[in-house]
Amino acid sequence: MDIVLDLTNTYIVDPYLLPNPTNEWLQKESWSRMLITLSVVVVLGGYALYFLFATLSYFFLWDRSIAKSPRYLKNQIKREITMASLSLPLMGLLTVPIFVMEVKGYSKLYDEVDEYGVPFLLCSLFTFLLFTDFGIYWIHRGLHLPWFYARLHKPHHRWLVTTPFASHAFHPVDGFAQSIPYHIYVFLFPMHKWAYLGMFVFVNFWTISIHDGNFRVPSFLVDIVNGAAHHADHHAYFNYNYGQFFTLWDRIGGSHRMPKFYTAKAA
C-alpha cells in the first residue's frame, strides 16, 4: 500500500493539499497523516473498484435471466448498492491501521524482484491464493454459526440469487473479517509490493465475478475452482461451498456441493 500512498503524496497531497506542512502531525512520515491519507485513498479506491468492476460485469457478464427468478427481490440491485455503499467506508476504515503497519515496515513486503527472484514472485501469487482460500473458508464457515450468522452474515444472504453488486453488500464487520487472511499473508511470508497490490485488485474482481451468475468455466476447472456456480449454490443452500477460490477446503471439510448447473447438464 505504500506504493499507492507514495503516488498520492507525490501527485496530490504534497503539491496541492499540504505543500508546506508546519504541524508535526501533518508531516509525511507521521502516523496521523498516514491514517488520514490512507483512509481517504482506501475508501475512494474501494468505491472505484466496486463500481468499475461490478458495472462492467453487470453489462457484459451478468446473466439477466436471474432477474426473472421468484427469489430475485424487488429493487434488488438498488438495495445491494445501498448496502455496499454504506458498508465500504467502514470496511475500509477497519483495514487502514493494517495498511499503516505495512507502510511502516512491519510486514514482509519487499521492493526489488531480485531480493527473492522471479520464480519466487510467481510462486507467491499461487501461495497467496492457497493461504487466503484456507483462511476465508474457515472464517466464512464460522460466520454461518448461528450467533455470528444472525448478527453479521445474514444481511449478505438476503440475496438468494445475486448480481455483481451483491459482491460487497455485507455487514462491514463481516466483509472485514473475510479480508483478514489477505493481510495476514504479508506479515508471515515475503511478497513483492506490486504483486500484493495486483492481488488486492484481483481479489476485488474475483469477489464480484462469483456473484455475477455467469457459470462458464473451462471443463477441466469445474472440480477445482469455486466459481460463480458454486457460490450461487452457496446462496441458495447456505451450508455448502464456503471457499473463495478453490473447492479444496470444502472437499476436506465435507461442505462441497457440485453446483446444480453442472449436474443438470451432465444428466
TIDRENKE-593255 format. One record per atom (N, C-alpha, C): chain; x, y, z; residue number from 1. Coordinates in steps of 0.1 Angstrom, whole numbers, plus 2048, in hexadecimal, padded with zeros to 3 digits. Layout:
% TIDRENKE-593255
> chain;east;north;up;resi
> A;X;Y;Z;NUM
...
***
This chain:
% TIDRENKE-593255
> chain;east;north;up;resi
> A;808;7F4;800;1
> A;800;800;800;1
> A;809;80D;800;1
> A;815;80B;804;2
> A;81E;817;803;2
> A;820;81C;7F5;2
> A;81E;814;7EB;3
> A;81F;818;7DD;3
> A;814;822;7DB;3
> A;807;81F;7DE;4
> A;7FC;828;7DD;4
> A;7FE;834;7E5;4
> A;803;833;7F1;5
> A;805;83E;7FA;5
> A;80F;848;7F4;5
> A;81A;842;7EF;6
> A;825;84B;7E9;6
> A;81F;853;7DD;6
> A;817;84C;7D4;7
> A;812;852;7C8;7
> A;808;85D;7CD;7
> A;800;85B;7D7;8
> A;7F6;864;7DC;8
> A;7FE;871;7E1;8
> A;808;86E;7E9;9
> A;810;879;7EF;9
> A;817;881;7E4;9
> A;81D;87A;7DA;10
> A;824;881;7D0;10
> A;81C;88A;7C6;10
> A;810;884;7C2;11
> A;808;88B;7B8;11
> A;7FC;893;7BD;11
> A;7F9;891;7CA;12
> A;7ED;898;7CF;12
> A;7EF;89F;7DC;12
> A;7F4;898;7E6;13
> A;7F5;89E;7F3;13
> A;800;8A9;7F4;13
> A;80C;8A5;7F0;14
> A;818;8AE;7F1;14
> A;816;8BA;7E8;14
> A;813;8B9;7DC;15
> A;812;8C5;7D3;15
> A;805;8CE;7D6;15
> A;7FA;8C8;7DA;16
> A;7EE;8CF;7DA;16
> A;7E8;8D1;7E8;16
> A;7E8;8C7;7F0;17
> A;7E1;8C7;7FD;17
> A;7EA;8CC;808;17
> A;7F6;8C6;809;18
> A;7FF;8CA;814;18
> A;80D;8CD;80F;18
> A;80F;8D7;807;19
> A;81C;8DA;801;19
> A;827;8DD;80B;19
> A;823;8E4;816;20
> A;82D;8E7;821;20
> A;827;8E5;82F;20
> A;825;8D9;833;21
> A;81E;8D7;840;21
> A;827;8DB;84B;21
> A;822;8E2;855;22
> A;829;8E7;860;22
> A;827;8DE;86D;22
> A;81B;8D9;86E;23
> A;817;8D1;879;23
> A;81E;8C3;879;23
> A;823;8BF;884;24
> A;82A;8B2;884;24
> A;821;8A6;880;24
> A;814;8A7;883;25
> A;80B;89C;880;25
> A;807;89B;871;25
> A;80B;8A6;869;26
> A;809;8A6;85B;26
> A;815;8A2;853;26
> A;820;8A0;85A;27
> A;82C;89C;852;27
> A;82A;88E;84C;27
> A;831;88C;840;28
> A;82F;881;838;28
> A;830;873;83F;28
> A;83A;872;849;29
> A;83C;866;84F;29
> A;834;864;85C;29
> A;82C;86D;85F;30
> A;824;86C;86C;30
> A;819;862;86B;30
> A;816;85B;876;31
> A;80B;852;876;31
> A;7FE;858;873;31
> A;7FC;864;878;32
> A;7EF;86B;876;32
> A;7EC;86E;868;32
> A;7F7;873;861;33
> A;7F4;877;853;33
> A;7F2;86A;84B;33
> A;7FA;85F;84E;34
> A;7F8;853;847;34
> A;7EA;84D;848;34
> A;7E5;84E;855;35
> A;7D7;849;858;35
> A;7CD;851;850;35
> A;7CF;85E;84F;36
> A;7C5;867;848;36
> A;7C6;864;839;36
> A;7D2;865;834;37
> A;7D4;863;825;37
> A;7CF;855;821;37
> A;7D3;84B;828;38
> A;7CF;83D;824;38
> A;7C0;83B;826;38
> A;7BA;841;830;39
> A;7AC;840;831;39
> A;7A4;845;825;39
> A;7A9;851;820;40
> A;7A2;856;814;40
> A;7A5;84D;808;40
> A;7B1;849;806;41
> A;7B5;841;7FB;41
> A;7AE;834;7FB;41
> A;7AE;82D;806;42
> A;7A8;820;807;42
> A;799;821;805;42
> A;792;82A;80A;43
> A;783;82C;808;43
> A;780;82F;7FA;43
> A;787;839;7F4;44
> A;784;83D;7E6;44
> A;789;831;7DD;44
> A;794;82B;7E0;45
> A;798;81F;7D8;45
> A;78F;814;7D8;45
> A;789;811;7E4;46
> A;77F;807;7E6;46
> A;773;809;7DD;46
> A;76E;816;7DE;47
> A;762;81A;7D5;47
> A;766;818;7C6;47
> A;772;81D;7C3;48
> A;776;81C;7B4;48
> A;776;80E;7AF;48
> A;77D;805;7B7;49
> A;77E;7F7;7B3;49
> A;770;7F0;7B2;49
> A;768;7F3;7BC;50
> A;75A;7ED;7BD;50
> A;752;7F1;7B1;50
> A;751;7FE;7AF;51
> A;748;803;7A5;51
> A;74D;800;797;51
> A;75A;801;795;52
> A;760;7FE;788;52
> A;75E;7F0;784;52
> A;762;7E6;78C;53
> A;761;7D8;789;53
> A;753;7D3;789;53
> A;74B;7D7;793;54
> A;73D;7D3;794;54
> A;735;7D8;788;54
> A;738;7E4;783;55
> A;731;7EA;778;55
> A;734;7E3;76B;55
> A;741;7E0;769;56
> A;746;7D9;75D;56
> A;740;7CB;75D;56
> A;740;7C4;769;57
> A;73A;7B7;76A;57
> A;72B;7B7;767;57
> A;725;7C1;76C;58
> A;716;7C2;76A;58
> A;713;7C3;75B;58
> A;71A;7CB;754;59
> A;717;7CD;746;59
> A;71C;7C2;73D;59
> A;727;7BC;741;60
> A;72E;7B2;737;60
> A;72D;7A4;73C;60
> A;72B;7A1;748;61
> A;72B;793;74D;61
> A;71F;78E;754;61
> A;718;797;75B;62
> A;70D;792;764;62
> A;702;78C;75B;62
> A;6FD;781;760;63
> A;6F2;779;75A;63
> A;6E5;780;75E;63
> A;6DF;787;754;64
> A;6D3;78F;758;64
> A;6C7;787;75A;64
> A;6C7;77A;757;65
> A;6BC;771;75A;65
> A;6BA;770;769;65
> A;6C5;773;770;66
> A;6C4;772;77F;66
> A;6B9;77B;784;66
> A;6B7;786;77E;67
> A;6AD;790;782;67
> A;69F;78B;781;67
> A;69D;780;77A;68
> A;68F;77A;778;68
> A;68D;76F;783;68
> A;697;76C;78B;69
> A;695;763;796;69
> A;68B;768;7A1;69
> A;683;75F;7A6;70
> A;67A;764;7B1;70
> A;682;767;7BE;70
> A;68E;763;7BE;71
> A;697;767;7CA;71
> A;69E;775;7C8;71
> A;69C;77A;7BC;72
> A;6A2;787;7BA;72
> A;699;792;7C0;72
> A;69F;79A;7C9;73
> A;698;7A4;7D0;73
> A;694;7B0;7C9;73
> A;689;7B7;7CD;74
> A;685;7C3;7C6;74
> A;690;7CE;7C9;74
> A;694;7D5;7BF;75
> A;69E;7DF;7C0;75
> A;6AB;7DA;7C5;75
> A;6AF;7CD;7C2;76
> A;6BA;7C7;7C8;76
> A;6C7;7CE;7C6;76
> A;6CA;7D2;7B9;77
> A;6D7;7D8;7B6;77
> A;6D8;7E5;7BE;77
> A;6CE;7ED;7BF;78
> A;6CE;7F9;7C7;78
> A;6D1;7F6;7D5;78
> A;6CB;7EC;7DA;79
> A;6CD;7E8;7E8;79
> A;6DB;7E3;7EB;79
> A;6E0;7DB;7E1;80
> A;6EE;7D6;7E2;80
> A;6F8;7E2;7E2;80
> A;6F6;7EB;7D9;81
> A;6FF;7F7;7D8;81
> A;6FE;7FF;7E5;81
> A;6F2;801;7EA;82
> A;6F1;809;7F6;82
> A;6F8;803;802;82
> A;6F7;7F5;804;83
> A;6FE;7EE;80E;83
> A;70D;7EF;80C;83
> A;712;7ED;800;84
> A;720;7ED;7FE;84
> A;725;7FB;800;84
> A;71E;806;7FB;85
> A;723;813;7FD;85
> A;724;818;80B;85
> A;71B;812;814;86
> A;71C;815;822;86
> A;727;80D;829;86
> A;729;801;824;87
> A;733;7F8;82B;87
> A;741;7FB;827;87
> A;744;7FF;81A;88
> A;751;800;815;88
> A;75A;80A;81E;88
> A;755;816;821;89
> A;75D;81F;829;89
> A;761;819;837;89
> A;758;812;83D;90
> A;75B;80C;84A;90
> A;765;800;849;90
> A;763;7F8;83E;91
> A;76D;7ED;83B;91
> A;77B;7F3;839;91
> A;77B;7FE;831;92
> A;788;804;82E;92
> A;78E;80A;83B;92
> A;787;810;843;93
> A;78D;816;84F;93
> A;792;80C;859;93
> A;78B;800;859;94
> A;790;7F5;862;94
> A;79D;7F0;85D;94
> A;79F;7F1;84F;95
> A;7AB;7EC;849;95
> A;7B7;7F6;84A;95
> A;7B5;802;84B;96
> A;7BF;80C;84A;96
> A;7CB;80A;854;96
> A;7C8;807;861;97
> A;7D3;805;86A;97
> A;7DD;7FA;865;97
> A;7D7;7F0;85F;98
> A;7E0;7E5;85A;98
> A;7E8;7EA;84F;98
> A;7E3;7F2;846;99
> A;7EB;7F8;83B;99
> A;7F5;801;840;99
> A;7F3;809;84B;100
> A;7FD;811;851;100
> A;808;809;856;100
> A;805;7FE;85C;101
> A;810;7F5;861;101
> A;818;7EF;856;101
> A;812;7ED;84A;102
> A;819;7E8;83E;102
> A;823;7F3;83A;102
> A;81D;7FF;839;103
> A;825;80B;834;103
> A;831;80D;83D;103
> A;82F;80B;84A;104
> A;839;80E;854;104
> A;844;803;855;104
> A;842;7F8;84C;105
> A;84C;7EE;84B;105
> A;84B;7E2;854;105
> A;83F;7E0;85A;106
> A;83D;7D5;863;106
> A;83A;7C8;85B;106
> A;836;7C9;84F;107
> A;833;7BD;847;107
> A;840;7B8;840;107
> A;83E;7AD;838;108
> A;849;7A8;830;108
> A;849;7AC;822;108
> A;842;7B6;81F;109
> A;841;7BB;811;109
> A;84F;7C1;80D;109
> A;853;7BE;801;110
> A;861;7C3;7FC;110
> A;860;7CA;7EF;110
> A;86A;7D2;7EC;111
> A;86A;7DB;7E0;111
> A;870;7D5;7D4;111
> A;87B;7CE;7D5;112
> A;883;7CA;7C9;112
> A;880;7BB;7C6;112
> A;87D;7B9;7B9;113
> A;87B;7AB;7B5;113
> A;887;7A2;7B7;113
> A;893;7A8;7B6;114
> A;8A0;7A0;7B8;114
> A;8A2;79B;7C6;114
> A;89A;7A1;7D0;115
> A;89C;79C;7DD;115
> A;899;78E;7DF;115
> A;88F;789;7D7;116
> A;88B;77B;7D8;116
> A;88A;774;7CA;116
> A;88A;77C;7C0;117
> A;88A;776;7B2;117
> A;87C;775;7AC;117
> A;87C;773;79F;118
> A;870;772;798;118
> A;868;766;79C;118
> A;86E;75A;79C;119
> A;867;74E;7A0;119
> A;85F;74F;7AD;119
> A;866;755;7B7;120
> A;860;757;7C4;120
> A;854;760;7C3;120
> A;856;76B;7BB;121
> A;84B;775;7B9;121
> A;83E;76E;7B3;121
> A;841;766;7A9;122
> A;835;75F;7A2;122
> A;82F;755;7AC;122
> A;838;74E;7B3;123
> A;833;744;7BD;123
> A;82A;74A;7C8;123
> A;82E;756;7CC;124
> A;827;75D;7D6;124
> A;819;761;7D3;124
> A;816;763;7C6;125
> A;809;766;7C1;125
> A;800;75A;7C4;125
> A;805;74E;7C1;126
> A;7FD;742;7C3;126
> A;7FC;73E;7D2;126
> A;807;740;7DA;127
> A;806;73D;7E8;127
> A;7FD;747;7EF;127
> A;7FC;753;7EA;128
> A;7F3;75E;7F0;128
> A;7E5;759;7EE;128
> A;7E1;754;7E2;129
> A;7D4;74F;7E0;129
> A;7D1;743;7E9;129
> A;7DA;739;7EA;130
> A;7D8;72E;7F2;130
> A;7D6;731;801;130
> A;7DF;73A;806;131
> A;7DF;73E;814;131
> A;7D2;745;817;131
> A;7CE;74F;80F;132
> A;7C2;757;812;132
> A;7B6;74F;810;132
> A;7B6;745;807;133
> A;7AA;73D;805;133
> A;7A8;734;811;133
> A;7B3;72F;817;134
> A;7B2;728;824;134
> A;7AC;730;82F;134
> A;7B1;73D;830;135
> A;7AC;745;83B;135
> A;79E;749;839;135
> A;79B;74D;82D;136
> A;78D;752;82A;136
> A;783;747;82C;136
> A;787;73A;828;137
> A;77E;72F;82A;137
> A;779;72E;839;137
> A;783;72E;842;138
> A;77F;72C;850;138
> A;779;738;856;138
> A;77C;744;852;139
> A;775;750;857;139
> A;767;750;852;139
> A;765;74D;845;140
> A;758;74D;83F;140
> A;74F;742;845;140
> A;755;737;847;141
> A;74E;72C;84E;141
> A;74A;730;85C;141
> A;753;737;863;142
> A;750;73B;870;142
> A;745;745;870;142
> A;744;74E;866;143
> A;73A;758;865;143
> A;72C;752;863;143
> A;72C;745;860;144
> A;71F;73E;85F;144
> A;71A;737;86C;144
> A;723;738;876;145
> A;71E;734;883;145
> A;713;73D;888;145
> A;709;738;88E;146
> A;6FD;740;891;146
> A;6FF;74D;897;146
> A;708;74F;8A1;147
> A;70A;75C;8A7;147
> A;70F;766;89D;147
> A;71A;762;896;148
> A;720;76B;88C;148
> A;717;76D;880;148
> A;710;763;87C;149
> A;708;765;870;149
> A;6FD;76F;873;149
> A;6F6;76E;87E;150
> A;6EB;777;881;150
> A;6F0;785;883;150
> A;6FC;788;888;151
> A;701;795;88A;151
> A;709;79B;87F;151
> A;70F;793;877;152
> A;719;798;86D;152
> A;716;794;85F;152
> A;714;787;85D;153
> A;714;781;84F;153
> A;707;781;848;153
> A;6FC;781;850;154
> A;6EF;780;84A;154
> A;6EC;78B;840;154
> A;6F0;798;842;155
> A;6ED;7A2;838;155
> A;6F2;79E;82A;155
> A;6FD;797;829;156
> A;702;794;81B;156
> A;6FA;789;815;156
> A;6F4;780;81E;157
> A;6EB;775;818;157
> A;6DD;77A;816;157
> A;6DB;787;817;158
> A;6CE;78C;813;158
> A;6CC;78A;804;158
> A;6D8;78A;7FD;159
> A;6D8;788;7EE;159
> A;6D8;779;7EB;159
> A;6CD;773;7E9;160
> A;6CC;764;7E6;160
> A;6D1;761;7D9;160
> A;6CF;76A;7CF;161
> A;6D6;76A;7C2;161
> A;6DD;777;7C1;161
> A;6E8;778;7BB;162
> A;6F1;783;7BD;162
> A;6F3;78B;7AF;162
> A;6F7;797;7B0;163
> A;6FC;79F;7A5;163
> A;70A;7A3;7A9;163
> A;712;7A8;79F;164
> A;720;7AD;7A3;164
> A;720;7B7;7AE;164
> A;715;7BE;7B0;165
> A;715;7C9;7BA;165
> A;713;7C3;7C8;165
> A;710;7B6;7C9;166
> A;70F;7B0;7D6;166
> A;71C;7AC;7DC;166
> A;727;7AD;7D4;167
> A;734;7A8;7D7;167
> A;739;7AF;7E4;167
> A;737;7BC;7E6;168
> A;73C;7C3;7F2;168
> A;730;7C7;7FB;168
> A;724;7C2;7F9;169
> A;719;7C5;801;169
> A;719;7BC;80D;169
> A;722;7C0;817;170
> A;724;7B8;823;170
> A;721;7C2;82F;170
> A;71F;7BC;83B;171
> A;722;7C3;847;171
> A;730;7C6;847;171
> A;734;7D3;84B;172
> A;743;7D6;84A;172
> A;74C;7CE;852;172
> A;748;7C9;85D;173
> A;751;7C0;865;173
> A;752;7B3;85E;173
> A;748;7AE;858;174
> A;748;7A1;850;174
> A;752;7A3;845;174
> A;751;7AE;83D;175
> A;75A;7B0;832;175
> A;768;7B1;836;175
> A;76B;7B8;841;176
> A;778;7BA;847;176
> A;77E;7AD;84B;176
> A;776;7A5;852;177
> A;77A;798;858;177
> A;77F;78F;84D;177
> A;778;78F;841;178
> A;77C;786;836;178
> A;788;78B;82F;178
> A;78C;797;831;179
> A;797;79D;82B;179
> A;7A4;79B;833;179
> A;7A3;797;83F;180
> A;7AE;796;848;180
> A;7B9;78D;843;180
> A;7B6;781;83D;181
> A;7C1;778;837;181
> A;7CA;77F;82D;181
> A;7C4;789;825;182
> A;7CC;790;81B;182
> A;7D7;798;822;182
> A;7D4;79D;82E;183
> A;7DE;7A5;835;183
> A;7E8;79D;83D;183
> A;7E3;792;843;184
> A;7EB;789;84B;184
> A;7F7;784;842;184
> A;7F3;780;835;185
> A;7FD;77A;82D;185
> A;80A;782;82C;185
> A;809;78F;82A;186
> A;816;797;828;186
> A;81D;79A;835;186
> A;817;797;840;187
> A;81E;798;84D;187
> A;825;78B;851;187
> A;822;780;849;188
> A;828;773;84B;188
> A;832;76F;840;188
> A;82F;773;834;189
> A;837;76F;829;189
> A;83B;77B;820;189
> A;847;77A;81A;190
> A;84C;785;811;190
> A;843;786;805;190
> A;840;792;801;191
> A;838;794;7F4;191
> A;83C;7A2;7EE;191
> A;83E;7A2;7E1;192
> A;842;7AE;7DB;192
> A;836;7B8;7DC;192
> A;83A;7C5;7DE;193
> A;82F;7CF;7E0;193
> A;826;7D0;7D4;193
> A;82B;7D0;7C8;194
> A;822;7D1;7BC;194
> A;81A;7C5;7BA;194
> A;81F;7B9;7BE;195
> A;818;7AD;7BD;195
> A;80C;7AD;7C7;195
> A;80F;7B2;7D3;196
> A;804;7B3;7DD;196
> A;7F9;7BD;7D9;196
> A;7FD;7C8;7D3;197
> A;7F4;7D2;7CE;197
> A;7EB;7CC;7C3;197
> A;7F2;7C5;7BA;198
> A;7EB;7BE;7AF;198
> A;7E1;7B4;7B4;198
> A;7E5;7AC;7BF;199
> A;7DC;7A2;7C4;199
> A;7D0;7A9;7CC;199
> A;7D3;7B4;7D1;200
> A;7C8;7BB;7D8;200
> A;7BD;7BF;7CE;200
> A;7C1;7C4;7C2;201
> A;7B8;7C7;7B8;201
> A;7B1;7BB;7B3;201
> A;7B8;7B0;7B1;202
> A;7B3;7A4;7AC;202
> A;7A8;79E;7B6;202
> A;7AB;79F;7C3;203
> A;7A1;79A;7CD;203
> A;794;7A1;7CB;203
> A;794;7AE;7C9;204
> A;788;7B6;7C8;204
> A;781;7B1;7BB;204
> A;788;7AF;7B0;205
> A;782;7AB;7A4;205
> A;77C;79D;7A6;205
> A;783;794;7AC;206
> A;77E;786;7AE;206
> A;772;786;7B7;206
> A;772;78E;7C1;207
> A;766;78F;7CA;207
> A;75A;793;7C2;207
> A;75B;79C;7B9;208
> A;750;7A0;7B0;208
> A;74D;795;7A7;208
> A;757;78E;7A1;209
> A;754;784;797;209
> A;74C;778;79C;209
> A;74E;774;7A9;210
> A;747;769;7AE;210
> A;738;76C;7B2;210
> A;735;779;7B0;211
> A;727;77D;7B2;211
> A;720;780;7A5;211
> A;726;77E;79A;212
> A;720;784;78D;212
> A;717;77A;786;212
> A;716;76E;78B;213
> A;70D;764;785;213
> A;711;75F;778;213
> A;71E;762;774;214
> A;723;75D;768;214
> A;72B;750;76B;214
> A;726;744;768;215
> A;72C;738;76C;215
> A;736;731;763;215
> A;73A;739;759;216
> A;743;733;74E;216
> A;751;731;754;216
> A;755;725;756;217
> A;762;722;75A;217
> A;768;716;752;217
> A;774;717;74E;218
> A;77A;70C;746;218
> A;777;6FE;74D;218
> A;774;6F4;746;219
> A;76F;6E8;74C;219
> A;77A;6E2;755;219
> A;787;6E4;752;220
> A;791;6DE;75B;220
> A;792;6E5;768;220
> A;78C;6F0;769;221
> A;78D;6F8;776;221
> A;780;6F7;77F;221
> A;776;6F0;779;222
> A;769;6F0;780;222
> A;76B;6E9;78E;222
> A;773;6DF;78F;223
> A;775;6D8;79C;223
> A;77F;6DF;7A5;223
> A;786;6E9;7A0;224
> A;790;6F0;7A8;224
> A;78D;6FE;7AC;224
> A;787;706;7A3;225
> A;784;714;7A6;225
> A;777;716;7AC;225
> A;776;71D;7B7;226
> A;76A;721;7BE;226
> A;765;72E;7B8;226
> A;75E;72C;7AC;227
> A;75A;738;7A4;227
> A;74C;73C;7A7;227
> A;746;743;79D;228
> A;739;749;79F;228
> A;72E;73E;7A1;228
> A;72F;733;79B;229
> A;725;728;79C;229
> A;725;723;7AA;229
> A;731;720;7B0;230
> A;733;71B;7BD;230
> A;72D;726;7C7;230
> A;730;732;7C5;231
> A;72C;73D;7CE;231
> A;71D;73F;7CD;231
> A;717;73D;7C1;232
> A;709;73E;7C0;232
> A;702;734;7C8;232
> A;707;728;7C9;233
> A;702;71D;7D1;233
> A;704;720;7E0;233
> A;70F;727;7E3;234
> A;710;72B;7F1;234
> A;705;734;7F5;234
> A;702;73E;7ED;235
> A;6F7;747;7F1;235
> A;6E9;740;7F1;235
> A;6E8;736;7E8;236
> A;6DB;72F;7E7;236
> A;6D9;725;7F3;236
> A;6E4;71E;7F7;237
> A;6E3;713;801;237
> A;6EB;716;80E;237
> A;6F2;721;80F;238
> A;6F8;726;81B;238
> A;704;71E;820;238
> A;703;711;822;239
> A;70D;70A;829;239
> A;717;702;820;239
> A;719;707;815;240
> A;722;701;80B;240
> A;72B;70B;805;240
> A;737;707;800;241
> A;73F;70F;7F7;241
> A;743;71C;7FE;241
> A;74A;71B;809;242
> A;74F;727;810;242
> A;75B;72D;80A;242
> A;762;726;802;243
> A;76F;72A;7FD;243
> A;76E;736;7F5;243
> A;77A;73D;7F3;244
> A;77A;749;7EB;244
> A;780;747;7DD;244
> A;78A;73F;7DC;245
> A;791;73C;7CF;245
> A;790;72E;7CA;245
> A;792;725;7D3;246
> A;793;717;7D0;246
> A;789;70E;7D7;246
> A;787;702;7D3;247
> A;77E;6F9;7DA;247
> A;785;6F0;7E4;247
> A;792;6F2;7E5;248
> A;79A;6E9;7EE;248
> A;795;6E8;7FC;248
> A;793;6F3;802;249
> A;790;6F3;811;249
> A;781;6EF;813;249
> A;779;6F1;809;250
> A;76B;6EC;80A;250
> A;76B;6DD;809;250
> A;774;6D8;801;251
> A;775;6C9;800;251
> A;77A;6C3;80D;251
> A;785;6C9;812;252
> A;78A;6C4;81E;252
> A;781;6C6;82A;252
> A;779;6D1;82A;253
> A;770;6D4;835;253
> A;762;6CE;834;253
> A;760;6C6;829;254
> A;753;6C0;827;254
> A;748;6C9;823;254
> A;74B;6D5;81E;255
> A;741;6DF;81B;255
> A;740;6E2;80C;255
> A;746;6D9;804;256
> A;746;6DB;7F5;256
> A;739;6D6;7EF;256
> A;734;6DE;7E6;257
> A;728;6DA;7DF;257
> A;72A;6DE;7D0;257
> A;729;6D3;7C8;258
> A;72B;6D6;7B9;258
> A;71F;6DE;7B5;258
> A;721;6EA;7AF;259
> A;715;6F2;7AB;259
> A;70B;6EB;7A2;259
> A;6FF;6EE;7A5;260
> A;6F4;6E8;79D;260
> A;6F5;6EC;78F;260
> A;6FB;6F7;78B;261
> A;6FD;6FB;77D;261
> A;705;6F0;776;261
> A;70F;6EB;77C;262
> A;718;6E0;776;262
> A;711;6D3;777;262
> A;70B;6CF;782;263
> A;705;6C2;783;263
> A;6F9;6C1;779;263
> A;6F2;6CC;777;264
> A;6E6;6CC;76E;264
> A;6EB;6CA;760;264
> A;6F6;6D0;75C;265
> A;6FC;6CE;74F;265
> A;701;6C0;74D;265
> A;707;6BA;757;266
> A;70C;6AD;756;266
> A;701;6A3;754;266
> A;6F5;6A6;75B;267
> A;6EA;69D;759;267
> A;6E4;69E;74C;267
***
